[in-house]
Amino acid sequence: QVQLVESGGALVQAGGSLRLSCTVSGRTFSIYAMGWFRKAPGKEREFVAATSWSGRITYYADSVKGRFAISGDNAKNTVYLQMNSLKPEDSAVYYCAAGPSVSSNWGGYGYWGQGTQVTVSS
């Protein structure tokens, strides 16, 4: 089994920054890729960013390119999502996910965290 725990969500003003963390434990050797998704009330779950643990492969949603950065620390089994220039439309519950390949499709991830709330005020 693999367990994921997110942290770092908060209330922040538009234009501000946050860094989300996701720590992975358990059978981590089976994990090749990590992703971040988000879900806002009344909206579908949305892909945000994904990376291989090596960092050689990264994908971003168009809506966050240039503002968000995903990175991983293998020694800490932790993946981060640095979010800059936040907008009210970035408000959502953010989930990290782990899986065998880098993908923007949520169905490609078998393990999920419990989510962390990000609220951006205007």
N, C-alpha and C positions, 0 to 999 in steps of 0.2 A: 504494500500500500504506500501511497504518497500523500503527504499532508502539506497544505499550503496555508499560510497565515499572512494576510495583508495588514498593513498599518500605514498611517500617515495621512489619512483623509481628514479634512477640516473645513471650516468656513473661511473663505478668503475673499478679498475684494478683487474686482476685475482688474486685470493687469498684474496681479500678483503671481507668486510661484508656490508650488508644493512639490514635495518628493514622496512618492508612494514606494513602499517596500513590500516585497513578498518573499518570505523565507520558506524554503522547501525542506522537508524532512522525510525520512522513510527510505524507500527504494529509489533513491535519486539516480542510481546508475541507469535506470530505464528512461530517464528524461533527457531528451535532446533539445527541446525547444520550450520557450516560455512566451506567453502572450498576455496582453492586457486587453480587456473588453470593458464596456460600460453600458449601463442601462439606466435611462431616465424614465420617469413616470409617463406612461402612455406611449412609449417608444419601444422599438425593437432593440434587442441586444446589439451592440455596435462594436466592431473591431476597432482597436485603437493602435496597438503596436505589437510586434513580435520579434523575437530574436533567438538565434541559436546560442547555446551556452558559450560557444567560442567567440561570439560577437561578429563572426564573419558574415552572417546573414541577418539583416534586419528589414522589417517592413513597417510602414506607417500608413495610417489612414490619411487621405488627402486633407482632411479637416484639421489634422494636428501636425502635419509636416512643417518643420521649421520652428515649432513651438515646444514639442515634446521630444524627449530622448529616452530610449530604453537602453539599459545596460545591465550587466550581470557581474557578480563577484563570486567566482567559483569556490573560493576558500570559505566563504560565508554561506554558500548555497542560497544566495539572495539575489533577486532581480529587482531593479529599481525602475521607476518611471518618473523622470524629472519633467515637471510641467511648468512651463513659463508662459507669460502673457495670457493668463487664463481669462476666459470669457464666460459670461453667464450660461451660454449654451454648452459649456463643458460640465455643468452640474449633472451629477449622476452617481450611481453606485458603481465603483470600479472593482472589477474582479480580475485576479490573475489566474492563469491557467497553465497547465503543464501537459506536454504531449511528445510524441515521437518525431514530429517534423514541424518546421516553421510554416505556419499557415495563418491566413486571415479568416478562415472558416472556423467558427466556434465548434463545429462538429469534429474537428481534428484534434481536440484536446480532451483527454480523459479525466483529468483531475482539475478541480476548481477550489478556490478559496471562498471564504464566506462573504467577502466584499467589504469595501470601506467607502464611506460617504464623502463625496466632494461637493461642496456647495460654493458657487461663485456668485457673489452679490454685485449688483450693478451700481 
